[in-house]
Amino acid sequence: MDITPGTRASDAERNAIVAQLSTHLADGRLDLAEYDLRVAKVYATTTRDDLALVLSDLPALPDKQPTTPPKQAPRIPVWQRIEAGSWLGVSIIVLVIWGLISLTAGELTYFWPMWVIGPWGAVLLFRVVTGWEAQPGTATHLRQLQKQMKHINPH
């Protein structure tokens, strides 16, 4: 039984070496045949020392600084867009009905649509401003908590 000296390589380390080989292939330092041979050798190796030999005749790649993704403007969630669309549609319908009633009566009648448009709009505005979505204990609330935890601890 042969005991190989050195630390055993992980799959993640092998994949990192293959990624480096891909960069060297893209830069023209390797041709496709040599790239294939080296990739086969990488996946056949068991130790880190053998992995280092695959890259020994190639220049070291510059370390890439971890780039932070650009901050995107907060996007309005789908559920809020659906609710706002429903509110807008119903608001237009009740305003048209009120307008037709006032037109038929020949004068402006009591503006009853405010009791439909106002409270519903106030609730929607409150939910947009606070981000409130669901009652505690519901699946939606748990998803919301998980999302908040990812922002606090991104790992």
C-alpha positions as CSV (number, residue, x, y, z in Angstrom):
1,M,0.0,0.0,0.0
2,D,1.5,3.3,-1.1
3,I,1.1,6.2,1.3
4,T,1.4,9.6,-0.5
5,P,3.1,12.3,1.4
6,G,1.4,15.7,1.4
7,T,-2.0,17.0,2.1
8,R,-4.9,15.7,0.1
9,A,-6.6,18.0,-2.4
10,S,-10.3,18.8,-2.2
11,D,-12.7,19.0,-5.1
12,A,-12.9,22.8,-4.6
13,E,-9.1,23.1,-5.0
14,R,-9.2,21.0,-8.1
15,N,-12.0,23.2,-9.6
16,A,-9.9,26.3,-8.7
17,I,-6.9,24.9,-10.6
18,V,-9.1,24.1,-13.6
19,A,-10.4,27.7,-13.5
20,Q,-6.9,28.9,-13.6
21,L,-6.1,26.6,-16.5
22,S,-9.1,28.0,-18.3
23,T,-7.8,31.5,-17.9
24,H,-4.4,30.4,-19.3
25,L,-6.2,28.8,-22.2
26,A,-8.2,32.0,-22.9
27,D,-5.0,34.0,-22.7
28,G,-3.3,31.8,-25.3
29,R,-0.7,30.2,-23.0
30,L,-2.2,26.8,-23.5
31,D,-3.6,25.1,-26.6
32,L,-6.8,23.0,-26.3
33,A,-5.0,19.7,-26.4
34,E,-2.6,20.7,-23.6
35,Y,-5.5,22.1,-21.6
36,D,-7.4,18.8,-21.9
37,L,-4.3,16.9,-20.7
38,R,-3.8,19.1,-17.7
39,V,-7.4,19.1,-16.7
40,A,-7.4,15.3,-16.8
41,K,-4.2,15.3,-14.7
42,V,-5.8,17.7,-12.2
43,Y,-8.8,15.4,-11.6
44,A,-6.5,12.4,-11.3
45,T,-4.3,14.0,-8.6
46,T,-4.8,13.4,-4.9
47,T,-2.4,15.8,-3.3
48,R,-2.0,19.5,-3.3
49,D,1.7,19.1,-4.3
50,D,0.6,17.3,-7.5
51,L,-1.9,20.1,-8.2
52,A,0.9,22.7,-7.9
53,L,3.0,20.8,-10.5
54,V,0.2,21.3,-13.1
55,L,0.7,25.0,-12.9
56,S,4.4,25.1,-12.3
57,D,5.4,26.2,-15.8
58,L,2.7,28.9,-16.1
59,P,2.9,32.4,-14.6
60,A,0.9,33.1,-11.5
61,L,-2.4,34.9,-12.2
62,P,-2.9,38.2,-10.5
63,D,-5.1,38.0,-7.4
64,K,-8.5,39.4,-8.2
65,Q,-9.8,41.7,-5.5
66,P,-13.3,40.6,-4.4
67,T,-15.6,43.0,-6.1
68,T,-18.7,44.1,-4.4
69,P,-21.7,43.9,-6.6
70,P,-23.1,47.4,-7.5
71,K,-25.9,48.5,-5.3
72,Q,-29.1,48.4,-7.1
73,A,-32.1,50.6,-6.3
74,P,-34.6,48.9,-4.1
75,R,-37.1,47.1,-6.3
76,I,-40.7,47.1,-5.5
77,P,-41.8,43.6,-4.6
78,V,-44.2,41.8,-6.9
79,W,-46.9,41.6,-4.3
80,Q,-46.8,45.4,-3.8
81,R,-47.1,45.9,-7.6
82,I,-50.1,43.6,-7.8
83,E,-51.8,45.3,-4.9
84,A,-51.1,48.8,-6.3
85,G,-52.4,47.7,-9.7
86,S,-55.6,46.4,-8.1
87,W,-56.0,49.6,-6.0
88,L,-55.6,51.7,-9.2
89,G,-58.0,49.6,-11.2
90,V,-60.7,49.7,-8.5
91,S,-60.1,53.5,-7.9
92,I,-60.7,54.2,-11.6
93,I,-63.8,52.1,-11.7
94,V,-65.4,53.8,-8.6
95,L,-64.4,57.2,-10.0
96,V,-66.1,56.4,-13.3
97,I,-69.2,55.2,-11.5
98,W,-69.3,58.4,-9.3
99,G,-68.7,60.5,-12.4
100,L,-71.6,58.8,-14.3
101,I,-73.9,59.2,-11.3
102,S,-73.0,62.9,-11.0
103,L,-73.5,63.4,-14.7
104,T,-76.8,61.7,-14.7
105,A,-77.9,63.7,-11.6
106,G,-76.8,66.9,-13.3
107,E,-74.7,68.0,-10.3
108,L,-71.7,66.7,-8.3
109,T,-73.0,64.2,-5.8
110,Y,-71.4,63.1,-2.5
111,F,-67.9,61.9,-3.2
112,W,-68.3,58.4,-1.8
113,P,-65.2,57.0,-3.7
114,M,-63.0,58.5,-1.0
115,W,-64.1,55.7,1.3
116,V,-62.8,53.1,-1.1
117,I,-59.7,54.9,-2.4
118,G,-58.5,56.6,0.8
119,P,-58.3,53.8,3.4
120,W,-57.1,51.2,0.9
121,G,-54.4,53.6,-0.4
122,A,-53.4,54.5,3.1
123,V,-52.9,50.8,4.0
124,L,-50.8,50.3,0.8
125,L,-48.7,53.3,1.5
126,F,-48.1,52.1,5.1
127,R,-47.0,48.7,3.8
128,V,-44.7,50.2,1.2
129,V,-43.1,52.6,3.7
130,T,-42.7,50.0,6.5
131,G,-42.1,46.9,4.4
132,W,-44.7,45.1,6.5
133,E,-46.1,42.1,4.7
134,A,-47.5,39.4,6.9
135,Q,-48.6,38.3,10.4
136,P,-45.9,36.7,12.6
137,G,-45.8,32.9,12.3
138,T,-47.0,32.7,8.7
139,A,-44.8,31.3,6.0
140,T,-44.6,34.7,4.4
141,H,-43.4,36.3,7.6
142,L,-40.7,33.6,8.0
143,R,-39.4,34.3,4.5
144,Q,-39.3,38.0,5.4
145,L,-37.3,37.2,8.5
146,Q,-34.9,35.0,6.6
147,K,-34.3,37.8,4.0
148,Q,-33.6,40.2,6.8
149,M,-31.1,37.8,8.4
150,K,-29.3,37.5,5.1
151,H,-28.8,41.2,5.0
152,I,-27.4,41.2,8.6
153,N,-25.2,38.2,8.1
154,P,-24.4,37.7,4.4
155,H,-22.4,34.4,5.0
